[in-house]
Amino acid sequence: MSDATTTAKSSKRSLSAQLGLWIALAVAAVSMLSIATFDDRGPETTEERIQRLSDSFACPECDGQSVSESNAAVAATIRALIRDRVAEGMSDTEIRDELIRGYSSDVLLNPPSEGISALVWILPVVFVVFGVGGWIAAVRRTGGGTRTATDDDRQLVADALDGGHDTPDGGRDDAS
């Protein structure tokens, strides 16, 4: 079998392997997005909503602790406020805005997804996209590792293993 035939078969195998990997990656991504998107737990109860809201606000006195985890008096006050506002029928946004007015935006455990704070949410996605793009470009630039050795390459290896040295005129210098 010639080098050209071997190279062609190797390239076909490499392309089919890459295609299989891309299909597997796409199936995994669609599966994860489907699981994350379609939640079949049913409607949220009042207690679950209060707990979710309490988990999303930081205790103003505690360092990095949510209102639901904290035993501080101010955290108990915020939990009671959340419970009262939910009972009054206020929306999550209205409760959030009231807490920000009373305690500043430091009460938010997760940064808002608007304005300059949106960078916290956008930059990781941008880095991943550019990283994958760079990796793909690097793989394509190197040919994916499907190059085969030429006769000149084999001769160079044989000469190196042989210990002989070539002279500038192309002849061998076995005196050294």
N, C-alpha and C positions, 0 to 999 in steps of 0.2 A: 504494500500500500504506500502511496506517495505521501510526501509531506503536505501537499495541497489538499489531498483527500482527508488526511488526519486533521488538518486545521479546520476544514469545512465541517466535519462531524463534530469536532470539539466546540466550534462556534455555535452550531445548532443546539448542542446539549446545554451550552452556557445560556443561550437565549431562552430555551424552554425552562431551564431552572430559574432564571430571573423572572420570567413570566409567572411561573408557579408561586414564587415568593411574593410578587406584587399582588396576585390574586388572593393569597392567604392574608396578606396585610389588609387588603380592602375588605375582605370578609370579617376580619377581626375588628376593624374600625367601625363598620356598619353594625356589627353585633353590639359593641360597647355603646355606640350612640343610641341604638334602639333600646337597650336596657336602661340607659340613663334618661331617655326621653319619655318612655311610656311607663308610667308608674301606676300600678293597678291596686294601690292600697285603698282607693276610694277617697271620699271627701275628708278633709282634715277636721278633727273634732276641736272644740274650743280649748280643751286642755293641751292638745298637741300644738295648736297655734300659739298659746301662751308660752309653752315650753320652747318652741322654735324662736319666738321673739326674744325670750329671756336669754337664749343661747347666742343671739346675734348682737347683743349689746355688751359693752365692756363696763366693768365696775370702775367708776371714776377714782376710787381709792386704791384699788388692787392693780398690780402690774400684770396686764395680759390675761386677767381672769374674767370670765363672763359673769353677767349678773346672776345667772342660774347657779353658778359654782360658788359664788362668794358668800361669806357669812357677815360681811360688813353691813352696817345699818343703812348706808345709802343704797346698797344693792337690794336690800329688803324693800326699801321705799320704791325703787324702780320696778321691782317685781309687782308690788301692789298697784302701782300706776298702770302698768301693762295690763294686769288683770281687770282693773276698773275700766280702762279704755276699750278693751275687747268686749266687756259686758255692755258698754254703751254703744257698741256697733261701729267704732272707729276703724278705719282701714289701717293696714300696716304702714302705709306711707304717712298717714296723719300721726300715728303713734311715733314713728321715727322722727318726723319733723318736730314734734313736741319735745321729745327727749334731746334733740340737737339744740333746740332753743334753750332748754333748761341747763344742759350740761356741756355744750359745744360738740363739735364733730368728733372729739376724742372718745365719745361714748360709743362710736361705731366700732365693732370688732373687725368688720371687713370694710376696706376702703370703698367709697362710692365708685360706681363705674361711669362717672362723667367728669368732664374737665381734665385737669392734669392728673388726677388720681386714676383715670382710665388707663394710664400707662402701666400701672401695676398689673392690669388684666391683659393688656395688649402685647407688651414686650415679650413675655415668655412664648407666646404663640409665634411672634415674628422671629425670635431666635430659633425656634424649632423648625419653622419653614425654611429659613435661610440655611440652617445646619443640614437639613435633609437635601436641599438643593445643592449645596456645596459638596456633599458626599456623592450625590449622583453625578455631578460634573467631574469630580475627581475620578470616579470609577470609569466614566466614559472616556476621559482623557487618557487614562492608562490602558484602555482597551479591555478592561475587566480581567486582566491576567490570562488572556488566551493566546499570547504570543508563543511561537515555537522557536527553538534554536535553529540557526542556519548552519551550513557547513563551515563557514568562517568562524562562527562561535565555537563549534566543536573543536576546530583546529586550534584556536586560542587556548581552550581548556587543556587539550592534549599537550600543547607546548608547555604550558605552565606546570602540568603534572610531570612532564618529561624532564624539566629542569634546564632545557636548552634555551639559549638566548639568540634572538635574531640580531643580525648586524644591520646597520643602516641601509646597506645595499640589498637587503632581502635575503641574504645567505645566512647560514648558521655559523655561530661562533662557539665551537665545542671546546675551546681552549680554556675557558673560564671555569 
